[in-house]
């Protein structure tokens, strides 16, 4: 990945290498991609404006997350990180001091790597392939699903939300959305451990944009005195300030479901999504030779 010209204070992938290490240290040595990225946003003091710069024209990820994928892969090639099949990344050493590392030397060292035991493959192509697999094999189906959700009617999306909540254990789920109701689209009850019940009011926004803190405040104002909790569901994303507003101390709590989590829940509950396991057939030559 060639170092791109800085746009709107958007750091290059190599400038995000040290913040990635610091993020993992703060997370206790390991973390999911989402956890690591969120921590890097804080450490690098990235603004919401920067985080909203998309990668490509129709992609579901932003440019920062794309560059962070390159940062993680370079650190893996350098021997400081490993990742599992569950997309959890971890430090390989517990005594890493990021302040003593130079990201330019890390990049240079990785680019000098060679593999004498196999046909030589350009290391940049290899890294690009790994990043593509990590991002696009997992993001492609989400992008397709979100594009489908954008095409259905608002009432169909509300019914989908209703079904999603019912399948997740809610009962008495009603779609009540109407003009002048403060953005409230429905209500339901969720029971915890079969004992405690909570009245929940939800709002569902079907669009590609980001939800702002003012929208969270408006929703909270509408739900005040009418429910124990609020649930805000969107096919888009939430700004960091919106996330902070949703969990602000002293205010009724609001849980957030963004487009990525919505897709994951629909997949988990098999709502409009079928998953297929690929069969791999391996011939055991040793078994036949021992007959």
C-alpha positions as CSV (number, residue, x, y, z in Angstrom):
1,X,0.0,0.0,0.0
2,X,1.6,3.2,-1.1
3,X,1.6,6.0,1.5
4,X,-1.3,8.2,0.5
5,X,-1.3,12.0,0.7
6,X,-2.7,13.2,4.0
7,X,-6.3,14.3,3.6
8,X,-8.2,16.1,6.3
9,X,-5.6,15.0,8.9
10,X,-6.1,11.4,7.9
11,X,-3.0,9.5,9.0
12,X,-1.2,7.0,6.8
13,X,-1.2,3.3,7.7
14,X,2.4,3.5,8.9
15,X,1.6,6.4,11.2
16,X,-1.1,4.2,12.8
17,X,1.3,1.3,13.6
18,X,2.5,2.6,17.0
19,X,-1.1,3.7,18.1
20,X,-2.2,0.2,17.3
21,X,0.4,-1.3,19.6
22,X,-0.6,1.2,22.3
23,X,-4.2,0.3,21.9
24,X,-3.5,-3.4,22.4
25,X,-1.5,-2.7,25.5
26,X,-4.3,-0.6,26.9
27,X,-6.8,-3.4,26.1
28,X,-4.7,-5.9,28.1
29,X,-2.8,-7.5,25.3
30,X,-5.6,-8.6,23.0
31,X,-8.8,-7.4,21.4
32,X,-11.3,-7.7,18.6
33,X,-10.8,-5.5,15.5
34,X,-13.6,-3.3,16.6
35,X,-12.1,-2.8,20.1
36,X,-8.7,-2.1,18.7
37,X,-9.9,0.4,16.2
38,X,-12.0,2.2,18.7
39,X,-9.1,2.5,21.1
40,X,-6.8,3.8,18.2
41,X,-9.4,6.5,17.4
42,X,-8.9,7.8,21.0
43,X,-5.1,7.5,21.1
44,X,-4.6,9.1,17.7
45,X,-7.3,11.7,18.6
46,X,-9.1,11.2,15.3
47,X,-12.1,13.4,14.7
48,X,-15.5,12.2,13.6
49,X,-15.0,14.0,10.3
50,X,-11.9,11.9,9.6
51,X,-13.7,8.7,10.7
52,X,-16.5,9.3,8.2
53,X,-14.1,9.3,5.2
54,X,-15.2,6.1,3.3
55,X,-12.8,3.7,1.7
56,X,-13.9,3.5,-2.0
57,X,-17.3,4.6,-3.3
58,X,-19.6,1.9,-2.0
59,X,-17.7,0.1,0.7
60,X,-19.1,-0.4,4.2
61,X,-15.8,0.5,5.9
62,X,-14.1,3.8,6.4
63,X,-10.6,4.7,5.2
64,X,-9.1,4.7,8.7
65,X,-10.3,1.1,9.3
66,X,-8.8,0.1,6.0
67,X,-5.4,1.6,6.9
68,X,-5.6,0.0,10.4
69,X,-5.9,-3.4,8.7
70,X,-2.6,-2.7,7.0
71,X,-1.0,-1.5,10.2
72,X,-2.0,-4.8,12.0
73,X,-0.7,-6.9,9.1
74,X,2.6,-5.2,9.1
75,X,2.9,-5.7,12.9
76,X,2.1,-9.4,12.3
77,X,4.8,-9.7,9.6
78,X,7.2,-8.0,11.9
79,X,6.5,-10.6,14.6
80,X,4.8,-8.4,17.2
81,X,1.1,-9.5,16.7
82,X,-0.8,-12.7,16.0
83,X,-4.5,-13.2,15.1
84,X,-6.9,-16.0,15.6
85,X,-9.7,-17.4,13.3
86,X,-12.1,-15.4,15.5
87,X,-10.5,-12.1,14.4
88,X,-9.0,-11.5,17.8
89,X,-5.6,-9.9,17.6
90,X,-3.0,-10.2,20.4
91,X,0.5,-9.1,21.3
92,X,3.2,-11.8,21.0
93,X,5.3,-10.1,23.6
94,X,4.2,-8.7,27.0
95,X,7.1,-6.3,27.4
96,X,6.7,-4.2,24.3
97,X,7.5,-0.5,24.7
98,X,5.9,1.3,21.8
99,X,7.8,4.5,22.6
100,X,11.1,2.8,21.8
101,X,9.9,1.6,18.4
102,X,10.2,3.4,15.1
103,X,7.4,2.7,12.7
104,X,9.6,3.6,9.7
105,X,12.0,0.8,10.6
106,X,9.1,-1.7,11.1
107,X,7.8,-0.9,7.6
108,X,11.3,-1.1,6.1
109,X,12.1,-4.4,7.8
110,X,8.8,-6.0,6.6
111,X,9.3,-4.9,3.0
112,X,12.8,-6.5,3.0
113,X,11.3,-9.9,4.0
114,X,12.0,-12.8,1.6
115,X,10.8,-16.4,1.5
116,X,13.6,-18.6,0.2
117,X,11.7,-21.8,0.7
118,X,9.0,-21.0,-1.8
119,X,8.4,-19.1,-5.0
120,X,9.2,-15.5,-4.2
121,X,6.2,-13.4,-3.8
122,X,6.2,-9.7,-3.4
123,X,5.6,-8.9,0.3
124,X,3.4,-6.0,-0.5
125,X,1.2,-8.2,-2.7
126,X,1.1,-10.8,0.1
127,X,0.0,-8.2,2.7
128,X,-2.6,-6.8,0.4
129,X,-4.0,-10.2,-0.1
130,X,-4.2,-10.8,3.7
131,X,-5.9,-7.4,4.2
132,X,-8.4,-8.1,1.4
133,X,-9.3,-11.5,2.9
134,X,-9.7,-10.0,6.4
135,X,-11.8,-7.0,5.3
136,X,-13.7,-8.0,2.2
137,X,-14.5,-11.6,2.7
138,X,-16.2,-10.6,6.0
139,X,-17.6,-7.2,4.7
140,X,-18.9,-8.3,1.3
141,X,-21.9,-10.1,2.6
142,X,-22.7,-7.2,4.9
143,X,-22.5,-4.8,2.1
144,X,-24.9,-6.9,0.0
145,X,-27.3,-7.2,2.9
146,X,-27.3,-3.5,3.7
147,X,-27.9,-2.7,0.1
148,X,-31.0,-4.9,0.3
149,X,-32.2,-3.2,3.5
150,X,-31.8,0.2,1.8
151,X,-34.3,-0.9,-0.9
152,X,-37.1,-2.1,1.4
153,X,-39.8,0.3,2.5
154,X,-39.7,2.0,5.9
155,X,-42.7,0.0,7.1
156,X,-40.9,-3.3,6.0
157,X,-37.8,-2.2,7.9
158,X,-39.9,-1.6,11.0
159,X,-41.5,-5.0,10.7
160,X,-38.0,-6.5,10.3
161,X,-36.9,-4.8,13.5
162,X,-40.1,-6.1,15.2
163,X,-39.2,-9.7,14.1
164,X,-35.6,-9.2,15.2
165,X,-36.6,-8.2,18.7
166,X,-39.1,-11.0,19.0
167,X,-36.5,-13.6,17.9
168,X,-34.1,-12.0,20.5
169,X,-36.5,-12.7,23.4
170,X,-38.7,-9.5,23.4
171,X,-42.4,-9.9,23.8
172,X,-45.4,-7.6,23.3
173,X,-43.4,-5.9,20.6
174,X,-45.5,-3.3,18.8
175,X,-44.7,-1.0,15.9
176,X,-46.1,2.4,16.9
177,X,-44.2,4.8,14.7
178,X,-46.1,7.8,13.6
179,X,-45.5,11.4,12.7
180,X,-45.0,13.6,15.8
181,X,-44.0,10.8,18.1
182,X,-40.5,12.0,18.7
183,X,-39.0,9.4,16.5
184,X,-40.3,6.5,18.5
185,X,-41.0,3.6,16.1
186,X,-42.1,0.9,18.6
187,X,-42.0,-0.6,22.1
188,X,-41.5,-4.0,23.7
189,X,-40.7,-5.8,26.9
190,X,-37.6,-7.9,27.6
191,X,-37.3,-10.2,30.5
192,X,-34.0,-10.9,32.2
193,X,-33.4,-14.4,33.8
194,X,-37.1,-14.9,33.8
195,X,-37.6,-12.5,36.7
196,X,-37.0,-8.9,35.9
197,X,-38.8,-7.2,33.0
198,X,-37.8,-4.0,31.3
199,X,-40.0,-1.8,29.1
200,X,-38.0,-0.8,26.0
201,X,-38.8,1.9,23.4
202,X,-37.0,1.6,20.0
203,X,-36.2,3.8,17.0
204,X,-35.0,2.4,13.7
205,X,-33.2,4.6,11.1
206,X,-32.7,3.1,7.7
207,X,-30.0,5.2,6.0
208,X,-26.3,5.3,5.1
209,X,-25.4,8.2,7.2
210,X,-24.2,8.6,10.8
211,X,-26.4,9.2,13.9
212,X,-25.4,12.4,15.8
213,X,-25.6,13.1,19.5
214,X,-28.5,15.5,18.9
215,X,-30.6,12.6,17.5
216,X,-29.8,10.5,20.6
217,X,-30.8,13.4,22.8
218,X,-34.1,13.9,20.9
219,X,-34.8,10.2,21.2
220,X,-34.1,10.2,24.9
221,X,-36.4,13.1,25.4
222,X,-39.2,11.3,23.6
223,X,-38.7,8.1,25.7
224,X,-38.4,9.9,29.1
225,X,-41.0,8.5,31.5
226,X,-42.3,6.0,29.0
227,X,-39.7,3.2,29.3
228,X,-36.8,1.8,31.3
229,X,-34.4,1.7,28.4
230,X,-34.1,2.9,24.8
231,X,-32.8,1.0,21.8
232,X,-31.6,2.8,18.7
233,X,-31.2,0.7,15.5
234,X,-29.6,2.0,12.3
235,X,-28.2,0.6,9.1
236,X,-25.6,3.4,9.3
237,X,-23.1,4.2,12.1
238,X,-23.0,6.3,15.3
239,X,-20.5,9.1,15.9
240,X,-18.3,8.8,18.9
241,X,-20.1,11.7,20.5
242,X,-23.4,9.9,19.9
243,X,-22.1,6.8,21.6
244,X,-21.0,8.9,24.6
245,X,-24.4,10.6,24.7
246,X,-26.1,7.2,24.8
247,X,-24.2,6.1,27.9
248,X,-24.0,9.5,29.6
249,X,-24.1,9.3,33.4
250,X,-27.4,10.3,35.0
251,X,-29.4,9.9,31.8
252,X,-31.7,7.0,30.8
253,X,-29.5,4.4,29.0
254,X,-29.9,3.8,25.3
255,X,-28.4,0.8,23.6
256,X,-27.1,1.2,20.1
257,X,-27.2,-1.2,17.1
258,X,-25.3,0.0,14.1
259,X,-25.3,-1.5,10.6
260,X,-22.5,-4.0,11.2
261,X,-24.1,-5.4,14.4
262,X,-27.6,-5.4,12.7
263,X,-26.2,-7.6,9.9
264,X,-24.5,-9.9,12.5
265,X,-27.7,-10.3,14.4
266,X,-29.7,-11.1,11.3
267,X,-27.1,-13.7,10.3
268,X,-27.1,-15.2,13.9
269,X,-30.9,-15.5,13.9
270,X,-31.0,-16.7,10.3
271,X,-33.4,-13.9,9.3
272,X,-33.2,-13.7,5.5
273,X,-29.7,-15.2,5.6
274,X,-28.6,-18.8,4.9
275,X,-25.1,-19.9,5.7
276,X,-23.4,-22.9,4.0
277,X,-20.4,-24.8,5.2
278,X,-17.9,-25.6,2.4
279,X,-16.9,-29.3,2.3
280,X,-13.2,-30.0,1.8
281,X,-12.3,-33.5,0.6
282,X,-8.8,-34.7,1.4
283,X,-7.3,-38.0,0.1
284,X,-5.2,-39.8,2.6
285,X,-2.5,-41.5,0.5
286,X,-0.9,-43.1,3.5
287,X,-4.1,-44.9,4.4
288,X,-4.3,-46.5,1.0
289,X,-0.6,-47.4,1.0
290,X,-1.0,-49.3,4.2
291,X,-3.8,-51.6,2.8
